[in-house]
Amino acid sequence: GARFVHVVYCFARYVMIENIKKLSVGTGIPFAEAVRRKPENISLAKARHRVAYNKLLQALHREGCVIREYVEKAR
């Protein structure tokens, strides 16, 4: 349900931040710090969160449909 999608979203965001941290070491590009900072405009941040959350939900739904089709074709 929605709670599971939220947990997956939070986990994916955490993994992305850790990966960016690891890849940006020694490059002089402060990506990880920029991602971790609190947004100045809360409404804009909420809108971005909604967009990312909806895209993740759509991707998970699409993946479920594809898996269902493969299972049906396998029968």
Secondary structure, 3 states (H helix, E strand, C coil): CHHHHHHHHHHHHHHHHHHHHHHCCCCCCCHHHHHHCCCCCHHHHHHHHHHHHHHHHHHHHHHHHHHHHHHHHHC
